Amino acid sequence: MKLNVKKTGINGEGIAYFKRKPVFIEGCFPGETVECTLEDQGRYFKGKLVRILKKSPDRISCVCPYQKECGGCALLPLEYQKQLEIKKELLMEALHKYAGFKQKIDDIVPSEKSLSYRNRSNMPVIEEDGKLVSAMYRSGSNHPIPIEQCPVHDTTVERIRSDILQIMNRHHYSVYSQSEKKGIRQLAVRGFHNEFQAVIITGNDELDQETVDDLSKIQNLVSIYQGINTQKDPIRMMPEKLKRLYGKEKITVRMDDYSLSLSPQAFFQLNRDQAERIYKDAVSFVPEGSGRVVEAYCGIGTISLYLSGKAEEVIGIELEKEAVKDATENAERNGCHNLRFLCSDASRAIRKLLEKQKADMLIVDPPRTGLDQDLIETLLQSKIKRLVYISCNPATLGKDLNLLQKKYMINSVKGYDIFPNTPLIETIVCLDRKC
């Protein structure tokens, strides 16, 4: 079947049309003519690319040999400016479809780096030709693909990951066996500047001291942990309890004038430079001299630190215990004494807080699933004057905005490219209460 690709879908796939139904085809872009096979799925067709008959003028040579198999960077073979245009279209379509928002928005704010921007790699370990190697899961599956080097990972992260695997192979460690519940299962490396931390996830193994000594000699690796995970399915999950084998308990990252410490389990944005820009822009919606400002889903308290100089009191809410510990420590080490953090579910904590106290503003940065229904109802019944919503999913953002518009008016929308070469978009929306 010969088809013309019209636009890009939310997962980075090309969309064509046949018999008035959309055809979703991985590996192609708007403006291309393709030959594909079709599989009828009812309301749409799933297309399998056979070959590209006419290439887009925006298609470029792909820098990653694994891109087609891995699928994690669907937009990598496109000029970066075209990627930004596609993301703007995806954001506008989602807001229009789910929230009825038809106003034009500014261009997507580009990332300073389109490659080598991810400060963390978290990759399963498999065996190839008798050696341990890192892998990526093929998009939408549990099928691992051996990866020698990933171009979107920080170059030092990649070098340390490779050095660790060489040492583990030299000491003859084996890949994880579910039946024996032993072996090397996953390797996570994260770091900033000259401080990097590694977590080696294994079965019921003990890493001998000679191995640890060799690992400790890796340049810039200042912290090594081991995590044990013998569960059958969630192999990407970081274990709750980790054993420190060497070096620092936490690593440090600087954000503007603030110094933050990170435990291995704590979440931190993968694109540090773009995250810094997003946080500064989000906090710009908070007037100087504000009273009480609440940050929900605060993580290690980065945005709360930015808020500390603009509000009398800042209350951060976070469900993960380790992140709350990091947030409290970060407030102390930066001399921000008007911050306090609650370890709680966001909707429950905000509801209880508003029963006793007044909050002038709320900043939320929820996971991809968006805000839960209880929190939305609480906000609609509240008297909070301004909401700043940081979203990583335009679809759930649009659905939440559709509900929030009962009491709030959208006055600003701005999109950011925090994950270049993927279709993912970060967005800041500022909403003010109507009455």
N, C-alpha and C positions, 0 to 999 in steps of 0.2 A: 504494500500500500504506500503510495506517494502522498505526503502531507506537508503543508507549510506550517511552521511553528509560529504561533502568534504572540505568546507571552510566557512568563516564567511562573511556576507554582511555588507554594510556600516551602517546599522541600528542595527547591532548586531545579526541579524537572521542567522540561519544555512542555507547553500545552498547545496542542493543535485541535482541530474540530473535524468530526466526521458524523454525518447524519444528525447534525445539530446537537451532538453530545461531545463533551471534552475528551480529548485523548491525552493521557499523561505519559510522557516519554522521557526516560532518564538519558542524560548525556547530550542534550541538544539545547539550543538557545533561540530566542526570537530572531526572525529574519532568515532562519535556515530552512531549507527544503530537505526532507529526510525520507528514506525508505524504511518502513517498519512493518512488523506483524501486529495484529490486533487481537485482544482478548476482551470480549464483552463482559463488563461487570454490572450491567443493568443501567444505572444512571450515567455511567461513563465507560470509556474504553481504557484498558491498560496497553500501552504500546511498547514493543521491544525493538530498540534501534537495530537496524540491519546495516545501514550506512548513511553517511551524510552526502547528499547530492549537491547541495549548495551551502557553503559555509558563511556564517555571519562575518562581516568585516571587523567585528569586535572580538572575534575568536583569536587567541594567541597560542603560541607554543607552550604546552604545559610543563612546568618545572618539576613536577612530581611523577615518577614512573608508576606510582601506585594509585593515582587519582581515580581511575576508572573502576578498579576493583574495590578500593576502600570506600569511596563515595562520601567521605566526610567533608570534602571541600568541593562541593558541586559546582561552584562558580570560578574555580581556580583557572580554567582555560579562557577566561574573559578578561578584557582590559578592565583595569580597576575602576575607571570612571563609569563604565557601563554597569559594573556591579552596583555602584552607588545609585544609579538611575533605576535599576531593577528593584532595589530595596525601598526606594521612595515610593515606587508604584505599589509594591506589596503592602507597605504601611498604609497608604491612602486607601487602597481597596479594602483592607481589613476594617479601618475606622468607618468607612462609608457603609460597608455591609452590615456590621454589627452594631454600630453606634449612630448611624445616620449622619455622620460628620462629613460635610462636603467642602469645607474650606480648604484652600491650598495650604501646603506646609512648605517650610524651607527645605533646601537640599539636605541630604543626609550628611552629617559631620564626618569627614573621613578620618581613618586611623593614620597616624604618622607612619606606621609600619604596616605593610600588607603581608609580609613574611617575617618569620622569626619573632613573632609577637607574643606567643603563648608562654607564660612563665612556668607552666607545669605540664609534665607529661605523666600519664597514668595508663600504662599499657600492660596487657596480659603477656605472659612469657610462655612461649611454646618451644618445641624442639624441631630443629631442621638440620638434617645431615649430622645428627649426633651432637648438636650444640644448642645451647639456650639462646634464643633470639626474641626480640620484642615483636609485638604484632599489633594490629588494629582490627577491630571487628568490622566486617563488611556492613555497610549501612543497612539497618533494619533486620540484622541477623545476629546469631552468635557464632558465625563462622570467622575464625581468625585468619588474617593475611599477614605473613611475615613482612616487617618493615625495617629496612636498614637505617633510614633517616627520614624524618618528617620536616618539610621545609617551613611549616608554620610554628614549630617549636623554637624556643630560644636556643641559640647555638651552644651555649654552655650547658643547658639542660641536656641537649642531645649528646654532647661530648661525655658528660658524667654518666648518662645512661649507658652509653657504649662501654665506658671504662668499667662500670660495675659488672656488666655481663661478661666482659673478658676475664675479670677476676673470678667470677662464679664458675665460669667454664674451666679456668685453670685449676680450680679446686674441685672439679668434677662433681658439681651439684647436678641434680636431675630435675626435669620438669615435674610439675605436680601430678600425682596419681590419686584419683578420687578413691580407689579401692584401698590403697595403702595410707591415704591421708597424709602424704609426705611429698616434699618437693617444692620448687620455686614456682609461684603462681602468678605473681604480678609485681610490677616495679613502678613506683611513683617517685618522680624527682621534681622538686619545685625550688625556685630561688630567685633572688634579686641582687643586682650589683655583684658582690663577691661572696655572698653567703647562700649556699645551697643545701638542701635537705633531701634525704632519700628515705623511702619506706619500702622495705622488701617484704612482700606478703608471701607467706609460706604455709605449708601444712604444719603438722606437729614436728617440726624440725628444730634443731639447735644449731645456729651458725657458730662454728668453732672460732676460737680467739685469733688463730692465724689468719683466717679469712677477714675477720673484722679489722685486724691490724693492716692488712693490705688495702682494704676499702678506705681506711682512715687516711691513707697517703694520697688519695685522689685530690688533685688541685681544686680548691674552692668548695669541697664537700666538708661542711662543718658540723653536720648532724646526721646520724644514721639510726633508724628505728627498724624494728621487726614487728610485723603484725601477723597473727595466726588466723587463718580463715579456712575451715574445713567444710563449710556449707556447700551443697551441691550446685545451687543455681546462682545466687547473687555474687559472682566472682569479681564484680567491679566494686563491691562494697568495701570501704575502708573499715577494718575492725574497730570496735569501740576502744579496746584496750591495746596499747602498743608498748613494746619494750624498747627502751633506749639502749642502743649498743655502744654508741660513741658520740662524743661532742656535746653541742649545745642542746638544751631542751627545746628552744624555739629559735626561729630565725627572724631577722628584722627587715622590714620594708619601709621606705620613706615615702610619704605622700605630702608634697609641699613642705610645710614646716613641721609636720608631725612624724613621729617615729612609732611604728607599730610592730608588735611582736606577734608571731603566728605559730600556733601549735600545728602539728601535722594534720589533725582532723579538721581544722578551721577552714571555712570557705573564704576564698579571696578571688576577685575577678582575674581572669586569665590574661587580660590585656591591661597591664598596670597603667600605662600612659593614658589610654582612652578612658579608663575608669576614673582617673584623677580629673579629667576634663568633665566627665558626667557629674561627678560629685560636686564640683565647684559650681556647675550650672544649676544643679538641683537646689543647692543651698542659696543661690542668688535670689530665689523666690521668697526667702525668709527675710522680712524687714529687720533692720538693726533695732535692738531694744525690744524684741518680742518677749512675751512672757514665758509660758510653758510650751515647749515643742516636743512632740513625741515622734520617735522613729520606730516603726514596726519592721520586723525582719532585719534587725540591725547588724547581724553577724558579729564581727569583731569590733564594731563601733566606729568605723571610719567616718561615716557621714555625721555621726554624733559629735565627733571631734571637730569637724568643720562648723557645726552648729554652735559649739560652745561659746564662741565669741559674739554670737548674735542674739542669744536668748538668756533669760534669767535662769531657766532650768531646762535641761534636756533629759528625757526619759527614753532609754532604748529598750526594746522588747525583742527577745530572741529565744527560740525553743531549745537550741543546742547548748548543753551545759559548758562544754569546752570553749565555745565561742564567747559565752557570757564571761567566763574567767578571763579570756584574752581581752575582751572589751573593758572590763574593770581595770585590768593591769595597764592597758593602753591609756586610759583616762588618767591614771595615777602618774605614769611615767611622763606624760605630756603636761602635767600640772593643770588639768581641766577638772576643777572641783565642783562644777555645777552639773555634772553628769551622774546619772545612776541607771543601773541596768536591771531588768527583771527577766528571770528565766521562766517563760510562760508561752502558751499559745497566744497569738496576737489578738484574736477576737475576744477571748476571755479576759485578757489583761486590760485591753482598752475599755471594755464594757465596765469592769470593776473600777478602773481609774476614773472614768467619767461620772460614775455614781458619787464619787467623793470630791473630785477636783475638776477644774476647768482646764481644757487644753486649747490653745489658740490655733495651733497648726499641727498637721500630721504628715509625715513623709513615710511612704510605704515602698518597699522594694521586694515584692513577693517572688516566689518561685514561678516557673512557667505556667503552673495551674492557675495563677492569679489569686484574687481575694476570695475567701470562702463566703458563703451566703450570710452567715452570722455576722461577720465583720461589716459587710455592706449594709445590712439592716441597722447595725449599731451606728454606722456613720450617717445614714439617712436620718436617724432619730437624734443625732447629736447636734451640738451648736458649734462645731469646729468650723472656723471661718474659711480655712484654706487647706486643700489637699495637694500634695505633690506626689504623683504616682510615677515610679520608675519601673518600667516593664521590659521583660526580655521576650515577650510573646505578643505580637500585635493582635492575634485572634482573641486571646483571653482578655487583653487590655480592652479591645472593642466591646466585648460582652459586659465587662465590668463598668465601663463608661456609660453604656446604655442604661444601666440601672442607676448609677450615681447621678445621671443628668436629671433625675426627678427632683433633686434638691441642689445640685451643683451645676455650674456653668463652666464649660471648657474655655479657657482663655489663652492657652499656649500649648502647642505640640511641637516637639523637636526630636528628630531621630538621629541615632549615632551608629556608626559602624564599629562595633566592638569586636566582631569576629569576621575579619576580611576573608574572602573566598568561600564563605558559607552564606546561606540565605537569611541567617539570623540577624535580628535588629534589636537594638536597645532604644527605648523611647522615654522621654520625660514629658509628662502632661501635668500642667498646673490647672487646678479647678478651684473656683471660688463659690461660696455658698450664695444662693440666689436671694435668700431673705433671712 
